Amino acid sequence: MRPPWEAPGVQEPAPLTFAVPLAPQPSTEMSAPPSEASSVPLSDADRHAPRPLVEHLGDRPPTYEPEPVTLPASGADDLDGLVPDTVLDGARYGTWTLRATSVRGDSARFRGEPRRDALLTARFGTGDGALVLVAVACGARATEHAHLAAADACRWIGGAVARSHTRLADDIRAGRRGDLKSGLHRLTDRTYGKLRARAAELGLEPSAYTAGLRCLLLSADPACRTRVFFGVGPGGLFRLRDGAWQDLEPFVPAPADPSRPEEGPGGDRLTMDLQITTAPPPYAGGPAAPPPAEPFRFRASVARPGDTLLLCGNGLAEPVRGAPDLAEELARRWTAGDPPGLPAYLADVQLRVKGYADDRTAAAVWEA
């Protein structure tokens, strides 16, 4: 069925498929109802089953150890800025299951540096009208406040979405792509405006207090299969379909001519790609802030049963694109059977590849 925002006869460019298709393997286990499963005692095999291990791919392991070594330095005045080595979360609504984690990279663990990435998972509203936000922020390299900027970016975009969640949820279910794109663009611009203001308060250059931000919006309505991505900065958006990875990274148009005004008559915003004036959307918030230095990215797609959508920061996007062994191994693990439990998902995201030691932050959505 054609999504409601696609014009008849217009086809979306095919996504880039870069992994060898793998044949889906049927699950060999049947899940018992919760009431029955809880009454079955553990067998000896279950009691002694191996725990999830942090494995590596390639002929030899990476230089760093696979577990945390050194804690970040802290003092009496900066305890509020401490972040844990690892965060792990998950949920299930309607037809989809969410797994999300953010893990400090091997190099940061060795050097005692804080995790620069931040992860936010939040639900706004109740029932079928509820909206789930997953936000992944990656702090700038080699900056002292990177982890604080990433946390602020997640918190501020979360607040903006929370204030507009009712209209956003309605727009997603109705397929109002234009309203979603322009409205989320404004909310993202305001988040970056707050980051610049915070940098000024700290006496820093804007580039020293910023973060890449990537978000997913998921409707809790079982009848809604539309998944909305938006954000700014590097990272990855991938889809695992029929055993093959597809790179869904949205097309980013060339920068606009700086001599052209960014606003049309009456203060209407010009969209980045078509330069068409649109009225401000009815999402909550004040006047639009100046846009971030990098272009806004947006994609709305319709999920199929069996799909797995992966949103991640650059620390995982780079090895997924650059290390075929990792892409193939994740495809093998995630193609057949049910979604992994939280410990197994954490072990999957931590699959180590020599040469890739950054923080890894990823949210994956399995479609029933």
Secondary structure, 3 states (H helix, E strand, C coil): CCCCCCCCCCCCCCCEECCCCCCCCCCCCCCCCHHHHCCCCCCHHHHCCCCCCCCEECCCCCCCCCCCCCCCCCCCCCHHHCCCCEEEEEEEECCEEEEEEEECCHHHHHHCCCCCEEEEEEEECCHHHCEEEEEEEEECCCCCCHHHHHHHHHHHHHHHHHHCHHHHHHHHHHCCHHHHHHHHHHHHHHHHHHHHHHHHHCCCCHHHCCEEEEEEEEECCCCCCEEEEEEECCCEEEEEECCEEEECCCCCCCCCCCCCCCECHHHCEECCCCCCEECCCCCCCCCCCCCCCCCEEEEEEECCCCCEEEEECHHHHHHHHHCHHHHHHHHHHHHCCCCCCHHHHHHHHCCEECCECCCEEEEEEEEC
